[in-house]
Amino acid sequence: MSGLTLHAFEHSVYSWIVRLALAEKGIDYAYREVNPFADPVPDGYLDLHPFRRVPVVDHDGFRLYETAAILRYIDTAFPGVSLEPEDADKSARMSQIISVMDSYAYWPLVRQVFSHGYYRPRVGEAPDAAVIKEGLCRSRTVLGALEDLIEKDASFLVGHSLSLADLHAFPMIDYFATAEEGVLLLAEFRMLNAWYEQFSARDTVIATRPTF
């Protein structure tokens, strides 16, 4: 055992991002399920994350939150395949894609299209068609930007090697594509859709995908 504990929520895309990274690195870890929407949050959790979000990792007493920081820590603190490009331009592109996903993609892809186009109907809640429409409009801009950033004939989002950009982007796009409207829009972006279909078959994705 690595001495690492992951505090996470199964249905959180950010928790899935970290679980994907741990799987790609082959790291064993203890898992603690935390529902950040519970009221109140579990005893002691605010000591780990003052903003009551997930995920949090604890590695032998070193506690860390914020997904992008966790990913870089996992990649540098543990042996295994490197998930960060050595080339300066590819490293910068990886960071750019991660920032795009956090700043512009999460809300329309996950909180609007996925939540209202897929999740709410499954739990008996009414979706809001106006929210879906707005989310699709904003998602088109995001998907187009990602399409423009992918190199021609590249296997991954950044060249031909797996990077943290793939792990950060895939869960959000996968949630988006569970909604019928999402998968139809994604299909319009040839390179991004090809990457998504190829990455969906990856063993680590299949092993870690949340269930609804």
TORDRENVO-757157 format. One line per 4 residues: their letters; for each residue x, y, z of N, C-alpha, C. Coordinates in Angstrom, 1 decimal, always signed. Layout:
a) X Y Z X Y Z X Y Z ~ ...
end
This chain:
msgl) +0.8 -1.2 +0.0 +0.0 +0.0 +0.0 +0.9 +1.2 +0.0 ~ +0.5 +2.2 -0.7 +1.3 +3.4 -0.9 +1.3 +4.4 +0.2 ~ +0.3 +4.2 +1.2 +0.2 +5.2 +2.2 -0.7 +6.4 +1.8 ~ -1.4 +6.3 +0.7 -2.2 +7.4 +0.2 -3.7 +7.0 +0.4
tlha) -4.4 +8.0 +0.9 -5.9 +7.9 +1.0 -6.5 +9.0 +0.2 ~ -7.5 +8.5 -0.6 -8.3 +9.4 -1.4 -9.7 +9.6 -0.8 ~ -10.0 +10.9 -0.5 -11.3 +11.2 +0.0 -12.0 +11.8 -1.3 ~ -13.1 +11.1 -1.7 -13.8 +11.4 -2.9 -15.2 +11.1 -2.9
fehs) -15.9 +11.6 -3.9 -17.3 +11.3 -4.1 -17.5 +10.6 -5.5 ~ -18.1 +9.4 -5.5 -18.1 +8.6 -6.7 -18.6 +9.3 -8.0 ~ -19.6 +10.1 -7.8 -20.2 +10.8 -9.0 -19.5 +12.1 -9.4 ~ -18.5 +12.5 -8.7 -17.8 +13.8 -9.0 -16.8 +13.5 -10.1
vysw) -16.9 +14.4 -11.2 -15.9 +14.2 -12.3 -14.5 +14.4 -11.8 ~ -14.3 +15.3 -10.8 -13.0 +15.6 -10.4 -12.4 +14.5 -9.6 ~ -13.3 +13.8 -8.8 -12.8 +12.6 -8.2 -12.4 +11.5 -9.2 ~ -13.2 +11.4 -10.3 -12.9 +10.4 -11.3 -11.6 +10.8 -12.0
ivrl) -11.3 +12.0 -12.2 -10.0 +12.4 -12.8 -8.9 +11.9 -11.9 ~ -8.9 +12.1 -10.6 -7.8 +11.6 -9.8 -7.8 +10.1 -9.8 ~ -8.9 +9.4 -9.7 -8.9 +7.9 -9.8 -8.3 +7.4 -11.1 ~ -8.5 +8.1 -12.2 -7.9 +7.7 -13.4 -6.4 +7.9 -13.4
alae) -5.9 +9.0 -12.8 -4.5 +9.1 -12.7 -3.8 +8.1 -11.8 ~ -4.5 +7.7 -10.7 -4.0 +6.7 -9.8 -3.9 +5.4 -10.5 ~ -5.0 +5.1 -11.3 -5.0 +3.8 -12.1 -3.9 +3.8 -13.1 ~ -3.7 +4.9 -13.8 -2.7 +4.9 -14.9 -1.3 +4.8 -14.3
kgid) -1.1 +5.3 -13.1 +0.2 +5.1 -12.4 +0.4 +3.8 -11.7 ~ -0.7 +3.0 -11.6 -0.7 +1.8 -10.9 -0.5 +1.9 -9.4 ~ -1.1 +2.9 -8.8 -0.9 +3.2 -7.3 -2.1 +2.6 -6.5 ~ -1.8 +1.8 -5.5 -2.7 +1.3 -4.6 -3.1 +2.4 -3.6
yayr) -4.3 +2.5 -3.1 -4.7 +3.6 -2.2 -5.9 +3.2 -1.5 ~ -6.1 +3.8 -0.3 -7.3 +3.6 +0.4 -8.3 +4.7 +0.0 ~ -9.6 +4.3 +0.0 -10.7 +5.1 -0.6 -11.7 +5.5 +0.5 ~ -12.0 +6.7 +0.6 -13.0 +7.2 +1.6 -14.1 +8.0 +0.9
evnp) -15.3 +7.5 +0.8 -16.4 +8.1 +0.1 -16.9 +9.3 +1.0 ~ -17.0 +10.5 +0.4 -17.4 +11.7 +1.1 -18.5 +12.3 +0.2 ~ -19.6 +12.6 +0.7 -20.7 +13.3 +0.0 -20.6 +14.8 +0.3 ~ -20.0 +15.6 -0.6 -19.8 +17.1 -0.3 -21.2 +17.8 -0.2
fadp) -22.2 +17.2 -0.7 -23.5 +17.9 -0.7 -24.3 +17.5 +0.6 ~ -23.8 +16.7 +1.5 -24.4 +16.4 +2.7 -24.5 +17.6 +3.6 ~ -25.5 +17.6 +4.4 -25.7 +18.7 +5.4 -26.0 +18.2 +6.8 ~ -25.0 +18.2 +7.7 -23.7 +18.8 +7.5 -22.8 +17.8 +6.8
vpdg) -21.6 +18.3 +6.4 -20.6 +17.4 +5.9 -20.1 +16.5 +7.0 ~ -19.5 +15.3 +6.6 -19.0 +14.4 +7.7 -18.0 +15.1 +8.6 ~ -18.0 +14.6 +9.9 -17.2 +15.2 +10.9 -15.7 +15.2 +10.5 ~ -15.1 +16.4 +10.6 -13.7 +16.5 +10.3 -13.4 +16.8 +8.9
yldl) -14.4 +16.7 +8.0 -14.0 +16.9 +6.6 -13.6 +18.4 +6.3 ~ -14.2 +19.3 +7.0 -13.8 +20.7 +6.7 -12.3 +21.0 +7.1 ~ -11.8 +20.1 +8.0 -10.4 +20.2 +8.3 -9.5 +19.8 +7.1 ~ -10.0 +19.0 +6.3 -9.3 +18.5 +5.1 -9.5 +19.5 +3.9
hpfr) -10.7 +20.0 +3.8 -11.1 +20.9 +2.7 -12.0 +22.0 +3.1 ~ -11.5 +23.2 +3.4 -12.3 +24.2 +4.0 -13.4 +24.7 +3.1 ~ -13.4 +24.3 +1.7 -14.4 +24.7 +0.8 -15.4 +23.6 +0.5 ~ -15.3 +22.6 +1.3 -16.2 +21.4 +1.3 -16.4 +20.8 -0.1
rvpv) -15.3 +20.7 -0.8 -15.3 +20.0 -2.2 -14.6 +18.7 -2.1 ~ -14.5 +18.0 -3.2 -13.7 +16.8 -3.4 -13.0 +16.9 -4.7 ~ -11.9 +16.2 -4.8 -11.3 +15.3 -3.9 -10.2 +15.9 -3.0 ~ -9.8 +15.1 -2.0 -8.6 +15.4 -1.2 -7.8 +14.1 -1.1
vdhd) -6.5 +14.3 -1.1 -5.6 +13.2 -0.9 -4.8 +13.4 +0.4 ~ -4.5 +12.3 +1.1 -3.6 +12.4 +2.2 -2.6 +11.3 +2.0 ~ -1.3 +11.7 +1.9 -0.2 +10.8 +1.6 +0.7 +10.9 +2.8 ~ +0.5 +9.9 +3.7 +1.4 +9.8 +4.9 +1.4 +11.2 +5.7
gfrl) +0.2 +11.8 +5.8 +0.1 +13.0 +6.5 +0.2 +14.3 +5.7 ~ +0.6 +14.2 +4.4 +0.7 +15.3 +3.5 -0.7 +15.4 +2.8 ~ -1.5 +16.5 +3.2 -2.8 +16.6 +2.7 -2.9 +17.7 +1.6 ~ -3.6 +17.3 +0.5 -3.7 +18.2 -0.7 -5.0 +18.2 -1.3
yeta) -5.6 +19.4 -1.6 -6.8 +19.5 -2.4 -6.5 +20.4 -3.6 ~ -7.5 +20.4 -4.5 -7.4 +21.0 -5.8 -6.9 +20.0 -6.8 ~ -7.7 +19.6 -7.8 -7.4 +18.4 -8.6 -6.1 +18.6 -9.4 ~ -5.9 +19.7 -10.0 -4.7 +19.9 -10.8 -3.5 +19.7 -10.0
ailr) -3.5 +20.2 -8.8 -2.3 +20.1 -7.9 -2.1 +18.6 -7.5 ~ -3.3 +17.9 -7.2 -3.2 +16.5 -6.9 -2.6 +15.7 -8.0 ~ -3.0 +16.0 -9.3 -2.5 +15.2 -10.4 -1.0 +15.4 -10.5 ~ -0.5 +16.6 -10.4 +0.9 +16.8 -10.5 +1.7 +16.1 -9.4
yidt) +1.1 +16.2 -8.2 +1.8 +15.5 -7.1 +1.8 +14.0 -7.3 ~ +0.7 +13.4 -7.7 +0.7 +12.0 -8.0 +1.7 +11.6 -9.0 ~ +1.9 +12.4 -10.1 +2.8 +12.1 -11.2 +4.3 +12.2 -10.7 ~ +4.6 +13.1 -9.8 +6.0 +13.3 -9.5 +6.4 +12.6 -8.2
afpg) +5.4 +12.3 -7.3 +5.7 +11.6 -6.1 +5.8 +10.1 -6.2 ~ +5.2 +9.5 -7.3 +5.2 +8.1 -7.4 +5.9 +7.6 -8.7 ~ +6.5 +6.4 -8.7 +7.1 +5.9 -9.9 +6.0 +5.5 -10.9 ~ +6.5 +5.2 -12.1 +5.6 +4.7 -13.1 +5.7 +5.7 -14.3
vsle) +4.8 +5.4 -15.3 +4.8 +6.2 -16.5 +4.6 +7.7 -16.2 ~ +5.4 +8.6 -16.8 +5.3 +10.0 -16.6 +4.0 +10.5 -17.4 ~ +3.3 +11.3 -16.7 +2.0 +11.9 -17.3 +2.2 +13.3 -17.7 ~ +3.4 +13.9 -17.7 +3.6 +15.2 -18.1 +4.7 +15.3 -19.2
peda) +4.4 +15.9 -20.3 +5.4 +16.0 -21.4 +6.7 +16.7 -21.0 ~ +7.8 +16.3 -21.6 +9.1 +16.9 -21.4 +9.2 +18.2 -22.2 ~ +8.7 +18.2 -23.4 +8.8 +19.4 -24.3 +8.1 +20.6 -23.7 ~ +8.7 +21.7 -23.8 +8.0 +22.9 -23.2 +6.7 +23.2 -23.8
dksa) +6.6 +23.1 -25.2 +5.4 +23.5 -25.9 +4.3 +22.5 -25.5 ~ +4.6 +21.2 -25.4 +3.6 +20.2 -25.1 +3.1 +20.4 -23.6 ~ +4.1 +20.7 -22.8 +3.7 +20.9 -21.4 +2.8 +22.1 -21.2 ~ +3.1 +23.1 -21.9 +2.3 +24.3 -21.9 +0.9 +24.0 -22.5
rmsq) +0.8 +23.2 -23.5 -0.5 +22.9 -24.1 -1.3 +22.0 -23.2 ~ -0.6 +21.1 -22.5 -1.3 +20.3 -21.4 -1.9 +21.2 -20.4 ~ -1.2 +22.1 -19.9 -1.7 +23.1 -18.9 -2.8 +23.9 -19.4 ~ -2.7 +24.3 -20.7 -3.8 +25.1 -21.3 -5.1 +24.3 -21.3
iisv) -5.0 +23.1 -21.8 -6.2 +22.2 -21.9 -6.9 +22.0 -20.5 ~ -6.0 +21.8 -19.5 -6.5 +21.6 -18.1 -7.3 +22.9 -17.7 ~ -6.7 +24.0 -18.0 -7.3 +25.3 -17.6 -8.6 +25.5 -18.3 ~ -8.6 +25.2 -19.6 -9.9 +25.3 -20.4 -11.0 +24.4 -19.8
mdsy) -10.6 +23.2 -19.4 -11.7 +22.3 -18.8 -12.2 +22.9 -17.5 ~ -11.3 +23.4 -16.7 -11.8 +23.9 -15.4 -12.6 +25.2 -15.6 ~ -12.1 +26.1 -16.4 -12.6 +27.5 -16.5 -13.8 +27.6 -17.4 ~ -13.9 +26.8 -18.5 -14.9 +27.0 -19.5 -15.8 +25.7 -19.7
aywp) -15.3 +24.5 -19.5 -16.0 +23.3 -19.8 -16.9 +22.7 -18.8 ~ -16.4 +22.8 -17.5 -17.1 +22.0 -16.5 -18.6 +22.5 -16.4 ~ -18.8 +23.8 -16.3 -20.2 +24.2 -16.1 -21.2 +23.8 -17.2 ~ -20.9 +24.1 -18.5 -21.8 +23.7 -19.5 -21.9 +22.2 -19.8
lvrq) -20.7 +21.6 -19.8 -20.8 +20.1 -20.1 -21.4 +19.3 -19.0 ~ -21.0 +19.6 -17.8 -21.4 +18.8 -16.6 -22.7 +19.3 -15.9 ~ -22.6 +20.5 -15.5 -23.7 +21.1 -14.7 -24.9 +21.4 -15.5 ~ -24.8 +21.7 -16.8 -25.9 +22.0 -17.6 -26.4 +20.8 -18.4
vfsh) -25.6 +20.4 -19.4 -26.0 +19.4 -20.3 -26.2 +18.0 -19.6 ~ -25.2 +17.6 -18.9 -25.2 +16.3 -18.2 -26.3 +16.3 -17.1 ~ -26.3 +17.3 -16.3 -27.2 +17.3 -15.2 -28.7 +17.4 -15.6 ~ -29.0 +18.2 -16.6 -30.3 +18.4 -17.0 -30.7 +17.4 -18.2
gyyr) -29.8 +17.0 -19.0 -30.1 +16.1 -20.1 -30.0 +14.6 -19.8 ~ -29.4 +14.3 -18.6 -29.2 +12.9 -18.3 -29.6 +12.6 -16.8 ~ -28.9 +13.3 -15.9 -29.0 +12.9 -14.5 -30.4 +13.2 -13.9 ~ -30.9 +14.4 -14.1 -32.2 +14.7 -13.5 -33.3 +13.8 -13.9
prvg) -33.4 +13.5 -15.2 -34.5 +12.5 -15.5 -34.3 +11.2 -14.9 ~ -33.1 +10.7 -14.7 -32.9 +9.4 -14.1 -33.2 +9.4 -12.6 ~ -33.2 +10.5 -11.9 -33.6 +10.5 -10.5 -34.9 +11.1 -10.2 ~ -35.7 +11.3 -11.3 -37.1 +11.7 -11.2 -37.3 +13.2 -11.0
eapd) -36.2 +14.0 -11.4 -36.3 +15.4 -11.3 -36.5 +16.0 -12.7 ~ -37.2 +17.1 -12.8 -37.5 +17.7 -14.1 -36.3 +18.5 -14.7 ~ -35.9 +18.2 -15.9 -34.9 +18.9 -16.5 -35.4 +20.3 -17.0 ~ -34.5 +21.2 -17.2 -34.8 +22.5 -17.7 -34.3 +22.7 -19.1
aavi) -35.2 +22.7 -20.1 -34.8 +22.8 -21.5 -34.0 +24.0 -21.8 ~ -34.3 +25.1 -21.1 -33.5 +26.3 -21.4 -32.1 +26.2 -20.9 ~ -31.9 +25.5 -19.8 -30.5 +25.2 -19.3 -29.7 +24.3 -20.3 ~ -30.4 +23.3 -20.8 -29.7 +22.4 -21.8 -29.3 +23.2 -23.0
kegl) -30.3 +24.0 -23.5 -30.0 +24.8 -24.7 -28.8 +25.8 -24.5 ~ -28.8 +26.4 -23.4 -27.6 +27.3 -23.1 -26.3 +26.5 -22.9 ~ -26.4 +25.4 -22.3 -25.2 +24.5 -22.1 -24.7 +24.0 -23.4 ~ -25.6 +23.7 -24.3 -25.1 +23.2 -25.6 -24.4 +24.3 -26.4
crsr) -25.0 +25.5 -26.3 -24.4 +26.7 -27.0 -23.0 +26.9 -26.5 ~ -22.8 +26.9 -25.2 -21.5 +27.2 -24.6 -20.6 +26.0 -24.8 ~ -21.1 +24.8 -24.8 -20.3 +23.6 -25.1 -19.7 +23.6 -26.5 ~ -20.5 +24.1 -27.4 -20.0 +24.1 -28.8 -18.7 +24.9 -28.9
tvlg) -18.7 +26.0 -28.2 -17.5 +26.9 -28.1 -16.3 +26.1 -27.5 ~ -16.6 +25.4 -26.4 -15.5 +24.6 -25.7 -15.0 +23.5 -26.6 ~ -15.9 +22.7 -27.2 -15.5 +21.6 -28.0 -14.7 +22.1 -29.2 ~ -15.1 +23.2 -29.8 -14.4 +23.8 -30.9 -13.0 +24.2 -30.6
aled) -12.9 +24.8 -29.4 -11.5 +25.2 -28.9 -10.6 +24.0 -28.7 ~ -11.2 +22.9 -28.1 -10.4 +21.7 -28.0 -10.0 +21.1 -29.3 ~ -10.9 +21.1 -30.2 -10.7 +20.5 -31.6 -9.5 +21.2 -32.2 ~ -9.5 +22.5 -32.0 -8.4 +23.4 -32.6 -7.0 +23.1 -32.0
liek) -7.0 +22.6 -30.7 -5.8 +22.4 -30.0 -5.2 +21.1 -30.3 ~ -5.9 +20.1 -30.8 -5.4 +18.8 -31.1 -4.6 +18.8 -32.3 ~ -3.4 +18.2 -32.2 -2.5 +18.1 -33.4 -3.1 +17.1 -34.4 ~ -3.0 +17.3 -35.7 -3.5 +16.4 -36.7 -2.8 +15.1 -36.5
dasf) -3.7 +14.0 -36.6 -3.3 +12.6 -36.5 -2.7 +12.3 -35.1 ~ -2.9 +13.1 -34.1 -2.4 +12.8 -32.7 -3.2 +11.7 -32.1 ~ -2.6 +10.9 -31.3 -3.3 +9.8 -30.6 -4.0 +10.3 -29.3 ~ -3.4 +11.4 -28.7 -3.9 +11.9 -27.5 -4.2 +13.4 -27.6
lvgh) -4.7 +14.1 -26.6 -4.9 +15.5 -26.7 -3.7 +16.3 -27.0 ~ -2.5 +15.8 -26.4 -1.3 +16.5 -26.6 -0.3 +15.5 -27.2 ~ -0.3 +15.5 -28.5 +0.7 +14.6 -29.3 +0.3 +13.2 -29.2 ~ +1.4 +12.3 -29.1 +1.2 +10.9 -29.1 +1.5 +10.2 -27.8
slsl) +1.5 +10.9 -26.7 +1.7 +10.3 -25.4 +0.5 +10.8 -24.5 ~ +0.1 +9.8 -23.6 -0.9 +10.1 -22.6 -0.4 +11.2 -21.7 ~ -1.2 +12.2 -21.3 -0.8 +13.2 -20.4 -2.0 +13.5 -19.5 ~ -1.7 +14.4 -18.5 -2.7 +14.8 -17.6 -3.9 +15.5 -18.2
adlh) -3.6 +16.1 -19.4 -4.7 +16.7 -20.2 -5.8 +15.7 -20.5 ~ -5.4 +14.5 -21.0 -6.4 +13.5 -21.3 -7.2 +13.1 -20.1 ~ -6.5 +12.9 -19.0 -7.2 +12.5 -17.7 -8.1 +13.5 -17.2 ~ -7.8 +14.8 -17.4 -8.6 +15.9 -16.9 -9.8 +16.1 -17.7
afpm) -9.6 +15.9 -19.0 -10.7 +16.2 -20.0 -11.7 +15.1 -20.1 ~ -11.3 +13.9 -20.1 -12.2 +12.8 -20.4 -13.4 +12.7 -19.5 ~ -13.3 +12.7 -18.2 -14.5 +12.5 -17.4 -15.6 +13.6 -17.7 ~ -15.2 +14.8 -17.9 -16.2 +15.8 -18.2 -16.9 +15.6 -19.6
idyf) -16.1 +15.2 -20.6 -16.6 +14.9 -21.9 -17.5 +13.6 -21.9 ~ -17.1 +12.7 -21.1 -17.8 +11.4 -21.0 -19.2 +11.7 -20.3 ~ -19.2 +12.5 -19.3 -20.5 +12.9 -18.7 -21.4 +13.6 -19.7 ~ -20.8 +14.5 -20.4 -21.5 +15.3 -21.4 -22.1 +14.4 -22.5
atae) -21.4 +13.3 -22.8 -21.8 +12.4 -23.9 -22.8 +11.4 -23.4 ~ -23.1 +11.4 -22.1 -24.2 +10.5 -21.7 -25.6 +11.1 -22.1 ~ -25.6 +12.4 -22.3 -26.9 +13.0 -22.7 -27.0 +12.9 -24.2 ~ -28.1 +12.6 -24.7 -28.3 +12.4 -26.2 -27.9 +13.7 -26.9
egvl) -28.2 +14.8 -26.4 -27.8 +16.1 -27.0 -26.3 +16.3 -27.1 ~ -25.7 +15.8 -26.0 -24.2 +15.9 -25.9 -23.5 +15.0 -26.9 ~ -23.9 +13.8 -27.0 -23.2 +12.9 -28.0 -23.4 +13.3 -29.4 ~ -24.6 +13.9 -29.7 -24.8 +14.4 -31.1 -23.9 +15.6 -31.4
llae) -23.7 +16.5 -30.4 -22.9 +17.6 -30.7 -21.4 +17.2 -30.7 ~ -21.0 +16.3 -29.9 -19.6 +15.9 -29.9 -19.2 +15.3 -31.2 ~ -20.2 +14.5 -31.9 -19.9 +13.9 -33.1 -19.5 +14.9 -34.3 ~ -19.9 +16.2 -34.1 -19.5 +17.2 -35.1 -18.1 +17.5 -35.1
frml) -17.3 +17.1 -34.0 -15.9 +17.5 -33.9 -15.1 +16.2 -34.1 ~ -14.6 +16.1 -35.4 -14.1 +14.8 -35.8 -12.9 +14.3 -35.0 ~ -11.9 +15.1 -34.8 -10.7 +14.7 -34.0 -11.0 +14.4 -32.6 ~ -11.8 +15.3 -32.0 -12.1 +15.2 -30.6 -13.0 +14.0 -30.3
nawy) -13.9 +13.7 -31.2 -14.8 +12.6 -31.1 -14.0 +11.3 -31.3 ~ -13.1 +11.3 -32.2 -12.2 +10.1 -32.4 -11.4 +9.8 -31.2 ~ -10.8 +10.9 -30.6 -10.1 +10.7 -29.3 -11.0 +10.1 -28.2 ~ -12.2 +10.7 -28.1 -13.1 +10.2 -27.1 -13.5 +8.8 -27.3
eqfs) -13.8 +8.3 -28.5 -14.2 +6.9 -28.7 -13.0 +6.0 -28.4 ~ -11.8 +6.4 -28.8 -10.6 +5.6 -28.5 -10.3 +5.5 -27.0 ~ -10.4 +6.6 -26.3 -10.1 +6.7 -24.9 -11.1 +5.9 -24.1 ~ -12.4 +5.9 -24.6 -13.4 +5.2 -23.8 -13.2 +3.7 -23.6
ardt) -12.4 +3.2 -24.5 -12.1 +1.7 -24.5 -10.8 +1.4 -23.6 ~ -10.2 +2.4 -23.0 -9.0 +2.2 -22.2 -9.4 +1.5 -20.9 ~ -8.5 +0.5 -20.6 -8.8 -0.3 -19.4 -9.0 +0.5 -18.1 ~ -8.2 +1.6 -18.0 -8.3 +2.4 -16.7 -9.7 +3.1 -16.7
viat) -10.2 +3.5 -17.9 -11.5 +4.1 -17.9 -12.6 +3.1 -17.5 ~ -12.5 +1.9 -18.1 -13.5 +0.9 -17.8 -13.5 +0.5 -16.3 ~ -12.3 +0.5 -15.8 -12.2 +0.0 -14.4 -12.7 +1.1 -13.4 ~ -12.6 +2.4 -13.8 -12.9 +3.4 -12.8 -14.2 +4.2 -13.1
rptf) -14.9 +3.9 -14.2 -16.1 +4.7 -14.6 -17.1 +4.6 -13.5 ~ -17.7 +5.7 -13.0 -18.7 +5.7 -12.0 -20.0 +5.1 -12.6 ~ -20.8 +4.6 -11.7 -22.1 +3.9 -12.1 -23.2 +4.8 -11.6 ~ -24.3 +4.9 -12.4 -25.4 +5.7 -12.0 -26.7 +4.7 -12.0
end
